[in-house]
Amino acid sequence: MKHYDAIIIGAGQAGVPLAKKLAEAGKRTALIEKRLVGGTCINDGCTPTKAMIASAKAVHQAKKASALGVDIGSVKIDFKKIVQRKNDIVEQFRSSSEKGIAETNGLKLIFGRAKFSAEKELTITLNEGGEEKVTADWIFINTGAKTAIPDIAGLDQIDYLTSTTILDLETVPEHLVVIGGNYIGLEFGQMFSRFGSKVTILEKSTGILAKEDEDISSALTEILTDEKIEIITDVKVEKIDQDKKQLHITVRSGKTKKDIMASHVLVAAGRVPQTADLGLENCGVKLDDKGHVMVNEKLETNIKGIYALGDVKGGPAFTHIAYNDYTIVYRNLIEGTKYSIRDRPVPYCMFTDPQLGRIGISEKEAKEKKLNYEVAVIPMSQVARGIETNETLGLMKAVVDPETKKILGAAILASEGGEIMSVLQMAMEGDITYDRIRYCVFAHPTYTESLNNLFMKLDR
């Protein structure tokens, strides 16, 4: 039985850099991966989807170029080339990550499925065959999450798509039905609509993006609807039947039933942590009622020396949060710092077009917390840069404390919304108040310059 100083289960966006840094710090380290180095982000998430979204945006820009006085004519896509470009980028990122692991002294990469057989002991079912038992002083769980499969009659009888398998399609779906009107479903829905699919989005809540403010949800609904995407909300999918080459989807909204015929169904109704096969009952690590590994503010479980990072521990499920998890545990364990996940910023960006960049609290959350707040809103149709570039869809919105003048949160639904949001995040990190931004000198003409005008809305 081999003993390591540290073992990381899962070669995702927390696992790989942590493994490398621990090995570089002199710790004998093993990194166990059941599938592909890079985790969801590189292989099935951020990297491939954003590469394909770039192609979809190019299609859309070409089609609306006439508004700028450019007549392109008929626009055609080469879907095989789009997919190949995506695959090449994924391979580039993954191979770079694998190379970094291979060049790190003291780090061993093991391909297989790890399962706890005792508190600090793992049994690895090796991909190449056989088993290996290993122990470690520190064990880090970085196994991520996978698509949640809803309980829908007939769903298990059809070849449905997930956010992973949809990336393997070789042709554009004729009619794609998306179950779930949140971040993943909306990105894929708009992308394939722009590639030429008829798209229907089914959302059980009263609106898409149920966690966001109503004005943000409404604005994006209008944008997507104008692109001929059908959005049905407050709906329940009752059953799905296969009818020759078509899928027959029965949905109910209140007392009304509706039948939808589709060629493909994408399940995008949430994600669940990958903890079921880890054998955590053998080591005593506690889970919450949704199966997430429970951790404290230093990311340690109830068992000393066992940590959890990334989506598997619950909370914000973003690549950048997983990466920050790695920096926290590494600095605490190796450098003796006392960092925690308490009160850290949680920015995120949804890459629809326009993007939705978010930081801090929403107006909805401010209201629920009964805070003293004010809201500043400016539509992108009033943003000079947006008008000049024909990117006038969406809005900028900020929630502020009228007494301290601190920015409490922002939602930027705009072209480059994530970049604009990041400017406000930096302001929040540095305690720069909104009145200073109101009169700050920004380069003209930029999107960020319109933050002057956004906060001008709060002038008394």
N, C-alpha and C positions, 0 to 999 in steps of 0.2 A: 504494500500500500504506500503510495507516494504522498509525501507531506509537502505542502506549499505554505508560504507566509500568507499568500492571498489568492483567492479564487473568485473570478467574476463569471457569473452565469448570464450569458447573453452579450453578443458583440455589437451592441447598438451604440447610440450617440453618447451614452455615458460610459458604457463598458469598455470600449476601445481606448479612449484617451486615459481612463483611469488605470487600465491594465498597463499601458505603456509607461505612465508616470510612476506607478508603484515599482515596476521593474527597474526603471532608471534610478529610483531611490534606493536600490539595493535589495528589494524584496523579491524573493523567488515567487513568481506569479504564473497562474494558469488562467487562460481565457477559454471558456467553453461555449461553443455555438452550435446549435442543432441544424442550422440551415445555411445562411449567407452572412458574411461579415458586412457590417454596416447597418443592420437592423431595418426596421420599417422605413425610416427616413430615406436612406439611400436606395433601397431596393423596391419598395412598394408605396412610398409616401411622397415626401417633399420633392426629392430630386426628379423622379420620372413624371410626376403630375405637373410640376411647374414647367418642365421642358415641353410637355405636350400643350399646356395652357398657352405657352408662348406661340406655338403654331396656330392655335385656335384664335388668338388675338390678332395674328397677322392676317388671317382670313377675314376677320371682322373689319380690320382697318382698311383692307383692300376694298371691301364692299362699300364702305362709307367714304372712300377717298374722293368721290365725286363732289362731296360737300366742300372739299378744299380745292376744287377746280382740277382734279386729276381723274381722268377717265381711264380706268384700267380695263374695263370690259368684263368678260366672263371670268370668274375666279374658280379655279379647280384645285383640289387638294390631291396630294399623293400620300395616301394614308400609310402605305408601307414605308415610305421614306420618313414620315413623321415618327412612326414607331421605331424605325432603325436608328434615327437620331437619338431618340429617348434611350434606347438600349445602349448605344455607344457611350452616352454620358454616364449612365448608371455603371457600366463596366469600368469606365475611367475612374470614377469616384471609388468604386469598390476595390479595384486593383491597387489604387493608391493607398487605401486603408490597409489592405493585406500586406503590401510592401512595407509599410511602417511597422506593422506587427513583426514581420519576419526579421527586420533589421534591428529590433530591440533585444538587447542581451538580457537574459534572465526571464524572458516571457515565452511561454509555450501556448500555442493555439491548438485546441482539441475540438474536433468536430464530432458532436454526439449529443445525446439527450441526458441532462443531469437530473438526478433525483436524490433528495436527502434520504440517507439510510440511518443516520444518527445526527446528533446535534451539530457537529462540525465535520460530518462525513458525507460524501457524495458518491453515488454509484452512477457511472457514465455508461450508457449504452452507445457504443461507438458506431458512427455511420459506416465505417469500413468493416464492422463486425466485431463481436466480442464485447466484453465489459472491462471497465477499469474503475478501481476504487481509489478515491483521493480524500485527503483531509487538509484542513487549513486553519490558521489562527483567525483570519478574517475571511468572510464570505459575503459577496455582494450580489444581490438578486437584481438583474436588469433584463428581465424576460419580456417586458412590454405588454401590449394588448393585441387583441384580434377582433374581427368583426363580430358584433352581437347579432345572433340570428333570432329574429322575433318568432313568436308562436303563431304562425299563419297556416291554416289548413292547406295542404297541398304543396307548400313551399319546399318540403324535403323531397318532393317527387319531380322537381324541375331542375334544370341546370342554371340556377341563378348565379348572378355575378356579385363579387365583393369588390372592395377597393383594391384588392390585390389581383384578382383574376381578370378584372376589366382591362387591366393594362396589357393582357396577353391577346386581346382581340386582334384579328388580322383584317377585319372589315368594319366599317362604320355601321352600327345598328340602324335598322329601319325605323323602329319606334322603341325608344328606351324609356321604361318606367322606373323612376327612382323612388324607393321607399325611404323617406327621410328628407326633410327640408332644412337641414343644417349645413355646417361647413363643408363636409366631404361631399354630400349629395349635391349641393349647389355648385360646387366647383366642377364636378363631373357633368352635371346636367347642362350647364352653360357651355362647357367645352365641346361635348358631343353635339349639342344643338348647332354650334358654329361649324362643326365638321359636316353637318347635313342631316343629322338624326332628327326625327320628331321626338320631342321630350315632354314627358309628363312627370311632375313631381308631386308626390303624395305625402302630406304632413299631418300628423295626428293632432297637433296643437292648432290654435286658432290663427296662427300665422307662422311663416318661416322664421328662422333664427329666434326661437322662443326665448332665449336668454338675453337677447338684445332689446333695446328700447323700441317702442312701437313705431316711431318715426323712421328709424333705421330699417326695420323690417318692411315697412310700407314702401319706402323709397326703393329698396332693392327688388321688392315684388313688382313694382311698376317697371323697373328697368328690364327685368327678366321677361315679364309679360310682353313688353314691347318688342322683345326678340323672338316672339312667337312660342315661348315656353309656357306650357299649361301648368298652372299651379293650383292644386286642390288641397285646401286646408280643412281642419276639423273633420278628418276622415279616418275611417278604420278599414284596413284591408282584411276582408273576411276570408277569402279563399283564392287560390290560384289553380287553374286547370291547364293542362297541355292539350291543345287542339291542333293536331297535325303539326305544322311548323309555327303556329301562333300560340301565344299565352293568353289565356282568358282570365282576367283579374276582376274579381267582384269586390267592390268597395261600398261602404255605407257612410253617409253623412246625415246624422239625425235619423229621420224616418225614410230617407231617400236612398235607394240602391242604384248603383251604376255599374255597368260592365265596360271594361276597357280591354281592347285587344292590343297586344304588344309583341314585339319580336324578342326583347330582352328585358330582364328585371335586374336592377342593381339594388342590393340591400345596403343601405347606409343609415341605419337606425341606431347608431351608437357602437361602442366598443367595450369589451370585457377584458379584465386582466388575465394574463396567462400564468395562472397559479395552480390550476387543477392537477397537473401532472408532476408537480415539484416534490410531492411527498412531504409537505410541510408539517403534517401530523407527526412525522418521525423526528422532527427537531424542535417542535413546540412553538414555532413562529405563529403569531396570531394574525387572523384575517378579519376584515370588516364584513358586514352583511352582503357586500357585493363582490367579495372575493379579493379585494385589494390587500396587499401586505400593509399592516399597520406599522407606522414608524413615528419616532419622536421628532423634535425640531432639528436634531442632528442627523436624521435619516437612519437611525439605528432602530432595529426591531426590539421586541421584548426580550430577545436572546442576545446577550452581550457578544459583540464581535460579528453579528450578522446584520447586514444593512440592505436596504432596498432603494433603488434609484429609478427614475423615469416613470412611465405610465403604469407600471405594475403596482405602484404604491398609492395610486389614486391622485386626486387633485388635478391641477391643470395638465392636460395631456399634450404637451408641446415639446418638440425636439430641443428647443433652447432651454426649457426647464430641466430636461434630463441632463443636458450638458452642464447646467449650473449645479445640479445635484452632485455631479462628479467633482466640480471644483470645490464644493463645500466639504465633502468627505475627505478628499485628498489633502486639502490644506489643514483640516482639523487633525487628521491622523499623522501626517508626515511633518507638518510645519508647526503643530501645536497651537493652532488658532482656535477660536471658539465661534465660528460662523454658524448660523442657523437659517432655516427656511422661513422663519417668521418675518412677516412684513416685506418680503422681497417683491419687487415689481413683477407683474405678470403681463407683459405685452403680448399681443398676438395679431396675426394678419391672415385674413381669408383672401385667397387669390382668385376671387371672381373678378370680373372687369365691369365696373371699377372695384378696386380692392377695398376691404374693410379693415382698417387698422384700429386696434383698441388698446387702451391702457387705463388703469385705475378703475374707478367705479362708474357705473352707468347712472343715468337719471333715475331709472327704476330702482336701483340699489340705494341711491341717496334718499329716495322717498321712503323706501322700506325701513331704512335706518333712522328716519325722521331727522335728517341733518338739515341744518340751515344752508341752503345752496341756491345758486342761480345758474341759469343755462344760457350759453351763447351759441347761436346757430347761424350759419351762412350757407346758402345753397351754392353749389359749384357753378351755377349759371351766373353768379355774381363775382366769380374769381377770374381776374384778368387772364392769368396764364391758361385757365381752362377754356376761356372763350377763344383765345388765340390759337390753341391747339385742337379745338373742337372736342374737348373733353369736359363737357358741362354737366354730366350726370352725377348725382349724389349730393353730399353735403358735408360740411365740417361742423362738429358739435363738441362743446366743452362744458364740463360741470365744474363750478368753482365755489369756493367759500367766500362770500361777500365781505366777511370781517377780516380774515387773514389775507385774502386775495390769492390764496394758494389754489393751484389747479388740482382738482380731485380726480378727474378722469376725462377721457376724450374718446370720441368715436369719429373716425375720418373715413367716410365712404367716398372715395375719390380715386382718380388716376394717381398712382404712387401714394395711395393712402397710408401704406405701411411706413414710408419714408417720412411723411409729414407727421404721423403719429410719433415717430421716434424723436423728432425735435421736441415735442411736448413732453415725452418721457424724460429726456435729458433735463428739461426745465424743472420737472417735478423732482427728479433726483437731486438737483442742485438748489431746491427751494427758491427757484425764480418765479416770482408772482406774475399773474396774468397782466397786471398793469404795466410791468416792465416790458413784456412782449408786445403789448399794445403800442408802445412807442419805440420798440427796438428797430434798428436799421437792418433790413434784410436786402439781399441783392434783388434787383428788379430786372426782368420779370420772372419770378419763381412762384411755385405753389406756396412755399413757406411764407412768402411775403404777405399773403392774404391772412395770416394769423393776426396781423395788425387789424385788419377789418373784422375778423371774427370777434376779437375782444373789444373792438369799438362798439359792438352791440351792447356791451355792459356799461357804456358811458351813461352817467346820470345827467 
